Amino acid sequence: SELNRDKESAERYYQQGMDVYTYEPDCHYFMARVLGRDGKEECEVYLALAPRGQYADECKKRGATGK
């Protein structure tokens, strides 16, 4: 379906961004959003890089602890 293709494209582009900008926390946050329930690990990385960042509260709501 078109929604799945869009999700796959988004995942591919965010992965490319993370490969280039490994330490850019926003890349990890947006990848977590694309992954939905499976994005907790990316939220953990976000919190490790930006514990007080713009999206920290959202990542904590997703169950990430930043440890």
N, CA, C and O atoms as a CHARMM CRD file, in Angstrom:
* protein
*
  268
    1    1 SER  N      0.83600  -1.18000   0.00000 PROA 1      0.00000
    2    1 SER  CA     0.00000   0.00000   0.00000 PROA 1      0.00000
    3    1 SER  C      0.88400   1.24800   0.00000 PROA 1      0.00000
    4    1 SER  O      2.08000   1.18300   0.28500 PROA 1      0.00000
    5    2 GLU  N      0.28100   2.35600  -0.31900 PROA 2      0.00000
    6    2 GLU  CA     1.02400   3.61600  -0.39700 PROA 2      0.00000
    7    2 GLU  C      1.59000   4.02000   0.96100 PROA 2      0.00000
    8    2 GLU  O      2.69200   4.56300   1.04200 PROA 2      0.00000
    9    3 LEU  N      0.84000   3.75600   2.02100 PROA 3      0.00000
   10    3 LEU  CA     1.29900   4.09900   3.37400 PROA 3      0.00000
   11    3 LEU  C      2.57100   3.32800   3.72400 PROA 3      0.00000
   12    3 LEU  O      3.50500   3.89300   4.29400 PROA 3      0.00000
   13    4 ASN  N      2.60800   2.04800   3.38600 PROA 4      0.00000
   14    4 ASN  CA     3.80400   1.24600   3.66100 PROA 4      0.00000
   15    4 ASN  C      5.00800   1.73900   2.86600 PROA 4      0.00000
   16    4 ASN  O      6.12600   1.77500   3.37900 PROA 4      0.00000
   17    5 ARG  N      4.77400   2.11900   1.60400 PROA 5      0.00000
   18    5 ARG  CA     5.87800   2.65100   0.78700 PROA 5      0.00000
   19    5 ARG  C      6.40200   3.95100   1.39000 PROA 5      0.00000
   20    5 ARG  O      7.61200   4.17500   1.43000 PROA 5      0.00000
   21    6 ASP  N      5.49300   4.81000   1.86000 PROA 6      0.00000
   22    6 ASP  CA     5.91000   6.06400   2.47700 PROA 6      0.00000
   23    6 ASP  C      6.72600   5.79800   3.73800 PROA 6      0.00000
   24    6 ASP  O      7.74300   6.45200   3.97200 PROA 6      0.00000
   25    7 LYS  N      6.28300   4.84200   4.54500 PROA 7      0.00000
   26    7 LYS  CA     7.01000   4.50400   5.77100 PROA 7      0.00000
   27    7 LYS  C      8.39100   3.95600   5.44100 PROA 7      0.00000
   28    7 LYS  O      9.37700   4.31800   6.08400 PROA 7      0.00000
   29    8 GLU  N      8.46400   3.08500   4.43800 PROA 8      0.00000
   30    8 GLU  CA     9.75200   2.51900   4.03700 PROA 8      0.00000
   31    8 GLU  C     10.69000   3.60400   3.52300 PROA 8      0.00000
   32    8 GLU  O     11.88400   3.58500   3.81800 PROA 8      0.00000
   33    9 SER  N     10.15400   4.54500   2.75800 PROA 9      0.00000
   34    9 SER  CA    10.97700   5.65700   2.26800 PROA 9      0.00000
   35    9 SER  C     11.47300   6.50500   3.42200 PROA 9      0.00000
   36    9 SER  O     12.64400   6.88500   3.46100 PROA 9      0.00000
   37   10 ALA  N     10.59300   6.80300   4.35800 PROA 10     0.00000
   38   10 ALA  CA    10.98100   7.61300   5.51300 PROA 10     0.00000
   39   10 ALA  C     12.07000   6.90300   6.30700 PROA 10     0.00000
   40   10 ALA  O     13.05600   7.52400   6.70300 PROA 10     0.00000
   41   11 GLU  N     11.89700   5.61300   6.54000 PROA 11     0.00000
   42   11 GLU  CA    12.91500   4.85500   7.27800 PROA 11     0.00000
   43   11 GLU  C     14.25300   4.91500   6.55300 PROA 11     0.00000
   44   11 GLU  O     15.29300   5.12100   7.17800 PROA 11     0.00000
   45   12 ARG  N     14.22800   4.73800   5.24300 PROA 12     0.00000
   46   12 ARG  CA    15.46600   4.75400   4.46000 PROA 12     0.00000
   47   12 ARG  C     16.14800   6.11900   4.56000 PROA 12     0.00000
   48   12 ARG  O     17.36100   6.18800   4.75700 PROA 12     0.00000
   49   13 TYR  N     15.38600   7.20000   4.42800 PROA 13     0.00000
   50   13 TYR  CA    15.97900   8.53700   4.48400 PROA 13     0.00000
   51   13 TYR  C     16.49600   8.87600   5.87900 PROA 13     0.00000
   52   13 TYR  O     17.57300   9.45900   6.00600 PROA 13     0.00000
   53   14 TYR  N     15.76300   8.52900   6.91200 PROA 14     0.00000
   54   14 TYR  CA    16.24300   8.79300   8.26700 PROA 14     0.00000
   55   14 TYR  C     17.47100   7.95100   8.58100 PROA 14     0.00000
   56   14 TYR  O     18.37900   8.41100   9.27100 PROA 14     0.00000
   57   15 GLN  N     17.50400   6.72100   8.07900 PROA 15     0.00000
   58   15 GLN  CA    18.69000   5.88200   8.29100 PROA 15     0.00000
   59   15 GLN  C     19.89900   6.50700   7.61400 PROA 15     0.00000
   60   15 GLN  O     20.99000   6.51900   8.18400 PROA 15     0.00000
   61   16 GLN  N     19.72000   7.02300   6.41500 PROA 16     0.00000
   62   16 GLN  CA    20.81900   7.69400   5.72900 PROA 16     0.00000
   63   16 GLN  C     21.29300   8.90500   6.54300 PROA 16     0.00000
   64   16 GLN  O     22.49200   9.15200   6.67000 PROA 16     0.00000
   65   17 GLY  N     20.34000   9.64500   7.08300 PROA 17     0.00000
   66   17 GLY  CA    20.68400  10.79400   7.91300 PROA 17     0.00000
   67   17 GLY  C     21.46600  10.38200   9.14800 PROA 17     0.00000
   68   17 GLY  O     22.43900  11.03800   9.52200 PROA 17     0.00000
   69   18 MET  N     21.04400   9.30200   9.77800 PROA 18     0.00000
   70   18 MET  CA    21.74000   8.82400  10.97500 PROA 18     0.00000
   71   18 MET  C     23.12900   8.30100  10.63100 PROA 18     0.00000
   72   18 MET  O     24.05500   8.42000  11.43300 PROA 18     0.00000
   73   19 ASP  N     23.27500   7.72100   9.43800 PROA 19     0.00000
   74   19 ASP  CA    24.59200   7.23900   9.02200 PROA 19     0.00000
   75   19 ASP  C     25.56500   8.40500   8.84600 PROA 19     0.00000
   76   19 ASP  O     26.74600   8.28400   9.17000 PROA 19     0.00000
   77   20 VAL  N     25.07300   9.52400   8.33700 PROA 20     0.00000
   78   20 VAL  CA    25.91500  10.69100   8.09200 PROA 20     0.00000
   79   20 VAL  C     26.07700  11.53800   9.35900 PROA 20     0.00000
   80   20 VAL  O     27.17000  12.00700   9.67600 PROA 20     0.00000
   81   21 TYR  N     24.96200  11.72200  10.07100 PROA 21     0.00000
   82   21 TYR  CA    24.95200  12.57900  11.26400 PROA 21     0.00000
   83   21 TYR  C     24.65200  11.73500  12.50500 PROA 21     0.00000
   84   21 TYR  O     23.62500  11.92000  13.15900 PROA 21     0.00000
   85   22 THR  N     25.54000  10.83100  12.81100 PROA 22     0.00000
   86   22 THR  CA    25.35100   9.85600  13.88100 PROA 22     0.00000
   87   22 THR  C     25.00700  10.50300  15.22000 PROA 22     0.00000
   88   22 THR  O     24.21900   9.96200  15.99500 PROA 22     0.00000
   89   23 TYR  N     25.59500  11.64700  15.48000 PROA 23     0.00000
   90   23 TYR  CA    25.41300  12.28100  16.78900 PROA 23     0.00000
   91   23 TYR  C     24.38300  13.40700  16.77100 PROA 23     0.00000
   92   23 TYR  O     24.33700  14.21800  17.69600 PROA 23     0.00000
   93   24 GLU  N     23.56100  13.46500  15.73200 PROA 24     0.00000
   94   24 GLU  CA    22.48300  14.45200  15.65000 PROA 24     0.00000
   95   24 GLU  C     21.23300  13.83300  16.27900 PROA 24     0.00000
   96   24 GLU  O     20.61800  12.95100  15.67900 PROA 24     0.00000
   97   25 PRO  N     20.85100  14.28000  17.47400 PROA 25     0.00000
   98   25 PRO  CA    19.75000  13.62500  18.18700 PROA 25     0.00000
   99   25 PRO  C     18.42000  13.64200  17.44200 PROA 25     0.00000
  100   25 PRO  O     17.65800  12.67900  17.52900 PROA 25     0.00000
  101   26 ASP  N     18.12700  14.71800  16.71100 PROA 26     0.00000
  102   26 ASP  CA    16.83300  14.79900  16.04000 PROA 26     0.00000
  103   26 ASP  C     16.63500  13.68100  15.02400 PROA 26     0.00000
  104   26 ASP  O     15.51500  13.20500  14.83900 PROA 26     0.00000
  105   27 CYS  N     17.70600  13.25700  14.36600 PROA 27     0.00000
  106   27 CYS  CA    17.59100  12.13200  13.41900 PROA 27     0.00000
  107   27 CYS  C     17.04200  10.90100  14.13500 PROA 27     0.00000
  108   27 CYS  O     16.18600  10.19300  13.60500 PROA 27     0.00000
  109   28 HSD  N     17.53800  10.65600  15.33200 PROA 28     0.00000
  110   28 HSD  CA    17.10900   9.48200  16.09300 PROA 28     0.00000
  111   28 HSD  C     15.65000   9.62500  16.54200 PROA 28     0.00000
  112   28 HSD  O     14.89000   8.65700  16.52900 PROA 28     0.00000
  113   29 TYR  N     15.28000  10.81800  16.93000 PROA 29     0.00000
  114   29 TYR  CA    13.89300  11.04200  17.35300 PROA 29     0.00000
  115   29 TYR  C     12.92700  10.80800  16.19600 PROA 29     0.00000
  116   29 TYR  O     11.91700  10.12200  16.35600 PROA 29     0.00000
  117   30 PHE  N     13.23300  11.37400  15.04000 PROA 30     0.00000
  118   30 PHE  CA    12.31300  11.22100  13.91300 PROA 30     0.00000
  119   30 PHE  C     12.26300   9.78500  13.41800 PROA 30     0.00000
  120   30 PHE  O     11.22000   9.32900  12.94900 PROA 30     0.00000
  121   31 MET  N     13.37200   9.07000  13.51400 PROA 31     0.00000
  122   31 MET  CA    13.35100   7.64300  13.17700 PROA 31     0.00000
  123   31 MET  C     12.45700   6.90200  14.16100 PROA 31     0.00000
  124   31 MET  O     11.70400   6.01200  13.76500 PROA 31     0.00000
  125   32 ALA  N     12.53300   7.25800  15.42800 PROA 32     0.00000
  126   32 ALA  CA    11.67400   6.62400  16.43500 PROA 32     0.00000
  127   32 ALA  C     10.20500   6.85300  16.10000 PROA 32     0.00000
  128   32 ALA  O      9.38700   5.94500  16.25000 PROA 32     0.00000
  129   33 ARG  N      9.87200   8.02900  15.65800 PROA 33     0.00000
  130   33 ARG  CA     8.47900   8.32400  15.27900 PROA 33     0.00000
  131   33 ARG  C      8.03300   7.45900  14.10500 PROA 33     0.00000
  132   33 ARG  O      6.90700   6.96100  14.08500 PROA 33     0.00000
  133   34 VAL  N      8.91800   7.28600  13.13500 PROA 34     0.00000
  134   34 VAL  CA     8.57900   6.44600  11.97400 PROA 34     0.00000
  135   34 VAL  C      8.38900   4.99900  12.40600 PROA 34     0.00000
  136   34 VAL  O      7.49800   4.31100  11.90700 PROA 34     0.00000
  137   35 LEU  N      9.22000   4.53800  13.32800 PROA 35     0.00000
  138   35 LEU  CA     9.16400   3.14400  13.76400 PROA 35     0.00000
  139   35 LEU  C      7.99800   2.85600  14.70700 PROA 35     0.00000
  140   35 LEU  O      7.64000   1.69800  14.92100 PROA 35     0.00000
  141   36 GLY  N      7.41200   3.90100  15.26700 PROA 36     0.00000
  142   36 GLY  CA     6.27400   3.70800  16.16700 PROA 36     0.00000
  143   36 GLY  C      6.68300   2.96700  17.42600 PROA 36     0.00000
  144   36 GLY  O      7.62400   3.36700  18.11100 PROA 36     0.00000
  145   37 ARG  N      5.97900   1.89500  17.72800 PROA 37     0.00000
  146   37 ARG  CA     6.25900   1.12600  18.94900 PROA 37     0.00000
  147   37 ARG  C      7.65200   0.53100  18.97400 PROA 37     0.00000
  148   37 ARG  O      8.19400   0.26000  20.04500 PROA 37     0.00000
  149   38 ASP  N      8.23800   0.32400  17.80100 PROA 38     0.00000
  150   38 ASP  CA     9.57200  -0.26300  17.72200 PROA 38     0.00000
  151   38 ASP  C     10.67900   0.78400  17.85300 PROA 38     0.00000
  152   38 ASP  O     11.85700   0.45500  17.71300 PROA 38     0.00000
  153   39 GLY  N     10.31600   2.03400  18.11900 PROA 39     0.00000
  154   39 GLY  CA    11.29500   3.10600  18.14800 PROA 39     0.00000
  155   39 GLY  C     11.90800   3.41800  19.49100 PROA 39     0.00000
  156   39 GLY  O     12.61100   4.41900  19.63000 PROA 39     0.00000
  157   40 LYS  N     11.66000   2.59000  20.47600 PROA 40     0.00000
  158   40 LYS  CA    12.18200   2.87700  21.82000 PROA 40     0.00000
  159   40 LYS  C     13.70800   2.97600  21.82500 PROA 40     0.00000
  160   40 LYS  O     14.26500   3.84400  22.49600 PROA 40     0.00000
  161   41 GLU  N     14.37300   2.11900  21.10200 PROA 41     0.00000
  162   41 GLU  CA    15.83800   2.13800  21.06600 PROA 41     0.00000
  163   41 GLU  C     16.35000   3.47000  20.51000 PROA 41     0.00000
  164   41 GLU  O     17.33100   4.01700  21.01300 PROA 41     0.00000
  165   42 GLU  N     15.69700   3.98200  19.48900 PROA 42     0.00000
  166   42 GLU  CA    16.10900   5.27100  18.93200 PROA 42     0.00000
  167   42 GLU  C     15.85000   6.39100  19.92800 PROA 42     0.00000
  168   42 GLU  O     16.61500   7.35300  19.99400 PROA 42     0.00000
  169   43 CYS  N     14.78000   6.27300  20.69900 PROA 43     0.00000
  170   43 CYS  CA    14.51400   7.26000  21.75200 PROA 43     0.00000
  171   43 CYS  C     15.60100   7.19900  22.82200 PROA 43     0.00000
  172   43 CYS  O     15.99500   8.23300  23.36200 PROA 43     0.00000
  173   44 GLU  N     16.07900   6.01900  23.12700 PROA 44     0.00000
  174   44 GLU  CA    17.17100   5.88200  24.09200 PROA 44     0.00000
  175   44 GLU  C     18.40900   6.62900  23.59400 PROA 44     0.00000
  176   44 GLU  O     19.07700   7.32300  24.36000 PROA 44     0.00000
  177   45 VAL  N     18.70200   6.47700  22.30900 PROA 45     0.00000
  178   45 VAL  CA    19.86300   7.16700  21.73400 PROA 45     0.00000
  179   45 VAL  C     19.63700   8.67500  21.79400 PROA 45     0.00000
  180   45 VAL  O     20.54400   9.43100  22.14100 PROA 45     0.00000
  181   46 TYR  N     18.43400   9.10600  21.45700 PROA 46     0.00000
  182   46 TYR  CA    18.12100  10.53700  21.52000 PROA 46     0.00000
  183   46 TYR  C     18.39700  11.07700  22.92100 PROA 46     0.00000
  184   46 TYR  O     19.06900  12.09700  23.07600 PROA 46     0.00000
  185   47 LEU  N     17.88400  10.39700  23.93200 PROA 47     0.00000
  186   47 LEU  CA    18.06100  10.86700  25.31000 PROA 47     0.00000
  187   47 LEU  C     19.52600  10.84500  25.73600 PROA 47     0.00000
  188   47 LEU  O     19.96100  11.69800  26.50900 PROA 47     0.00000
  189   48 ALA  N     20.28500   9.87700  25.23600 PROA 48     0.00000
  190   48 ALA  CA    21.71100   9.83100  25.56000 PROA 48     0.00000
  191   48 ALA  C     22.43800  11.03300  24.94600 PROA 48     0.00000
  192   48 ALA  O     23.37000  11.57300  25.54100 PROA 48     0.00000
  193   49 LEU  N     22.00500  11.43900  23.76100 PROA 49     0.00000
  194   49 LEU  CA    22.64800  12.56800  23.07700 PROA 49     0.00000
  195   49 LEU  C     22.11800  13.91800  23.54500 PROA 49     0.00000
  196   49 LEU  O     22.85700  14.90100  23.60100 PROA 49     0.00000
  197   50 ALA  N     20.83600  13.95700  23.87900 PROA 50     0.00000
  198   50 ALA  CA    20.19800  15.23200  24.24400 PROA 50     0.00000
  199   50 ALA  C     19.23100  15.02700  25.40200 PROA 50     0.00000
  200   50 ALA  O     18.01700  15.09800  25.20800 PROA 50     0.00000
  201   51 PRO  N     19.74700  14.77600  26.60200 PROA 51     0.00000
  202   51 PRO  CA    18.86200  14.46400  27.73700 PROA 51     0.00000
  203   51 PRO  C     17.84500  15.56300  28.06800 PROA 51     0.00000
  204   51 PRO  O     16.80800  15.29200  28.67300 PROA 51     0.00000
  205   52 ARG  N     18.14400  16.78600  27.67300 PROA 52     0.00000
  206   52 ARG  CA    17.20600  17.88700  27.91200 PROA 52     0.00000
  207   52 ARG  C     16.74200  18.49900  26.59000 PROA 52     0.00000
  208   52 ARG  O     16.33400  19.65900  26.53600 PROA 52     0.00000
  209   53 GLY  N     16.81100  17.70300  25.53400 PROA 53     0.00000
  210   53 GLY  CA    16.46700  18.19100  24.20600 PROA 53     0.00000
  211   53 GLY  C     14.97800  18.44400  24.03000 PROA 53     0.00000
  212   53 GLY  O     14.16000  18.11300  24.88900 PROA 53     0.00000
  213   54 GLN  N     14.66000  19.03200  22.90900 PROA 54     0.00000
  214   54 GLN  CA    13.28900  19.41300  22.57000 PROA 54     0.00000
  215   54 GLN  C     12.31700  18.23700  22.64500 PROA 54     0.00000
  216   54 GLN  O     11.15700  18.42300  23.01000 PROA 54     0.00000
  217   55 TYR  N     12.76800  17.03600  22.30700 PROA 55     0.00000
  218   55 TYR  CA    11.89200  15.87100  22.24500 PROA 55     0.00000
  219   55 TYR  C     12.10000  14.89600  23.39900 PROA 55     0.00000
  220   55 TYR  O     11.58900  13.77700  23.36400 PROA 55     0.00000
  221   56 ALA  N     12.83900  15.30800  24.41000 PROA 56     0.00000
  222   56 ALA  CA    13.15700  14.41400  25.53100 PROA 56     0.00000
  223   56 ALA  C     11.89000  13.91000  26.22700 PROA 56     0.00000
  224   56 ALA  O     11.77700  12.72000  26.51900 PROA 56     0.00000
  225   57 ASP  N     10.95100  14.80000  26.49100 PROA 57     0.00000
  226   57 ASP  CA     9.71800  14.37500  27.17100 PROA 57     0.00000
  227   57 ASP  C      8.95100  13.35100  26.34700 PROA 57     0.00000
  228   57 ASP  O      8.42300  12.38200  26.89300 PROA 57     0.00000
  229   58 GLU  N      8.88800  13.55900  25.04300 PROA 58     0.00000
  230   58 GLU  CA     8.18800  12.61500  24.16300 PROA 58     0.00000
  231   58 GLU  C      8.87300  11.24700  24.20400 PROA 58     0.00000
  232   58 GLU  O      8.20100  10.21600  24.23600 PROA 58     0.00000
  233   59 CYS  N     10.19900  11.23600  24.20400 PROA 59     0.00000
  234   59 CYS  CA    10.91700   9.96700  24.26600 PROA 59     0.00000
  235   59 CYS  C     10.67900   9.26300  25.59600 PROA 59     0.00000
  236   59 CYS  O     10.56600   8.03800  25.64700 PROA 59     0.00000
  237   60 LYS  N     10.60300  10.03200  26.65600 PROA 60     0.00000
  238   60 LYS  CA    10.32100   9.42900  27.95900 PROA 60     0.00000
  239   60 LYS  C      8.92600   8.83100  27.98300 PROA 60     0.00000
  240   60 LYS  O      8.71400   7.78800  28.60100 PROA 60     0.00000
  241   61 LYS  N      7.97600   9.47000  27.32300 PROA 61     0.00000
  242   61 LYS  CA     6.62400   8.92500  27.23100 PROA 61     0.00000
  243   61 LYS  C      6.60400   7.59400  26.47800 PROA 61     0.00000
  244   61 LYS  O      5.73600   6.75200  26.70500 PROA 61     0.00000
  245   62 ARG  N      7.56300   7.42300  25.59100 PROA 62     0.00000
  246   62 ARG  CA     7.65700   6.18100  24.82200 PROA 62     0.00000
  247   62 ARG  C      8.38400   5.09500  25.60400 PROA 62     0.00000
  248   62 ARG  O      8.59000   3.99400  25.09300 PROA 62     0.00000
  249   63 GLY  N      8.77500   5.39900  26.84400 PROA 63     0.00000
  250   63 GLY  CA     9.38700   4.39700  27.69600 PROA 63     0.00000
  251   63 GLY  C     10.88200   4.43600  27.74800 PROA 63     0.00000
  252   63 GLY  O     11.49600   3.59300  28.40100 PROA 63     0.00000
  253   64 ALA  N     11.49100   5.38900  27.07900 PROA 64     0.00000
  254   64 ALA  CA    12.95200   5.48800  27.09700 PROA 64     0.00000
  255   64 ALA  C     13.41100   6.10700  28.40600 PROA 64     0.00000
  256   64 ALA  O     12.72600   6.95500  28.97800 PROA 64     0.00000
  257   65 THR  N     14.56300   5.68000  28.87200 PROA 65     0.00000
  258   65 THR  CA    15.09800   6.19200  30.13400 PROA 65     0.00000
  259   65 THR  C     16.39100   6.99300  29.93700 PROA 65     0.00000
  260   65 THR  O     16.79400   7.74200  30.82700 PROA 65     0.00000
  261   66 GLY  N     17.03500   6.84300  28.78500 PROA 66     0.00000
  262   66 GLY  CA    18.26700   7.56300  28.52100 PROA 66     0.00000
  263   66 GLY  C     19.48800   6.95700  29.15100 PROA 66     0.00000
  264   66 GLY  O     20.53300   7.60400  29.22900 PROA 66     0.00000
  265   67 LYS  N     19.38000   5.72100  29.60300 PROA 67     0.00000
  266   67 LYS  CA    20.53300   5.04800  30.22800 PROA 67     0.00000
  267   67 LYS  C     21.29700   4.24900  29.21500 PROA 67     0.00000
  268   67 LYS  O     22.29600   3.61500  29.55400 PROA 67     0.00000
